[in-house]
Structures are given as C-alpha cells and as structure tokens.
Amino acid sequence: MPTVVSEGQFRFVVNTRENDFEPPHVHVWVGNEDVCCIELNGGSFMDAPPPGNHRSILDAYRKHAAAIRQEWDRIHGR
C-alpha cells in the first residue's frame, strides 16, 4: 500500500489490490490506523472521518487530489 502523499498528520494511501466493483478511492491514515476513505470521482467521504477531522482531511486531500488520482490510475490502470 504505497503512500501517495503525506500532509500533516494524514497519509493518503492507495491500495494496490482493490475489488473491481469499488469506485476509485484513497485511504486516509492517521498514525497506524486507516480512519476513512475518500471517493476520488466526487471527493466525498465513503465512511465517516474521525470526529473533528472532517475539514482538515478534506483540505489536505484537495491540495493533492490530482496527484492522488494520477497514482490511483497508474496502479489500477483504469
């Protein structure tokens, strides 16, 4: 699971093995914990982020959204 980018306490990770039915998404890690996922087509949370982190995760994601999507496409070939 390569880390695509780190921003503050958040690491954005693209899994190399995903199910074909899942939409393009990135996993958000804080420390050693996978805390939520962001769907890449719309930039919305697929599951609830940790309390108090909604805005800071989205701000960090938006700074790097293009690079994250580019890496997801490279890994998954879609």
C-alpha positions in Angstrom: 0.0 0.0 0.0 2.0 3.0 -1.2 1.6 6.3 0.5 0.9 8.8 -2.3 1.3 11.9 -0.1 1.5 13.0 3.5 0.0 16.2 4.7 0.4 17.0 8.4 -0.9 14.0 10.4 -2.6 12.4 7.4 -1.2 9.9 5.0 -3.1 9.2 1.7 -2.7 5.6 0.7 -3.7 3.8 -2.5 -4.2 0.1 -2.0 -2.7 -2.0 -4.8 -5.4 -4.6 -4.6 -9.0 -3.4 -4.7 -12.2 -5.0 -5.9 -13.3 -4.1 -9.4 -16.7 -3.0 -8.1 -15.3 -0.4 -5.8 -15.0 3.2 -7.1 -11.7 4.9 -7.2 -10.8 5.9 -3.7 -7.9 6.7 -1.3 -7.5 5.5 2.3 -6.7 8.2 4.9 -4.3 7.1 7.6 -3.6 8.8 10.9 -0.6 7.1 12.6 -1.1 3.4 12.2 -4.8 3.5 11.7 -6.8 3.5 8.4 -9.5 6.0 9.5 -11.6 6.6 6.4 -11.7 6.6 2.6 -12.4 9.4 0.1 -14.0 8.6 -3.2 -11.9 10.2 -6.0 -14.6 11.0 -8.6 -16.5 13.3 -6.3 -14.1 13.9 -3.4 -16.6 12.8 -0.8 -16.1 10.6 2.2 -17.1 6.9 1.7 -17.3 6.5 5.5 -17.3 8.9 8.4 -13.9 10.6 9.3 -12.8 10.8 12.9 -14.7 13.4 14.9 -13.2 16.9 14.5 -11.2 15.9 11.4 -13.7 16.4 8.5 -12.5 19.7 7.3 -8.7 19.2 7.8 -8.8 15.9 6.0 -10.7 17.4 3.0 -8.4 20.4 2.9 -5.3 18.1 2.8 -6.9 15.9 0.2 -7.9 18.8 -2.1 -4.3 20.1 -2.1 -3.1 16.8 -3.6 -6.2 15.4 -5.3 -4.7 15.4 -8.8 -1.6 13.6 -7.7 -3.6 11.1 -5.7 -5.9 10.4 -8.7 -2.9 10.1 -11.1 -1.3 7.5 -8.8 -4.6 5.6 -8.4 -5.0 5.4 -12.2 -1.4 4.3 -12.6 -1.7 1.5 -10.1 -5.2 0.3 -11.2 -5.0 1.0 -15.0 -8.5 2.4 -15.1 
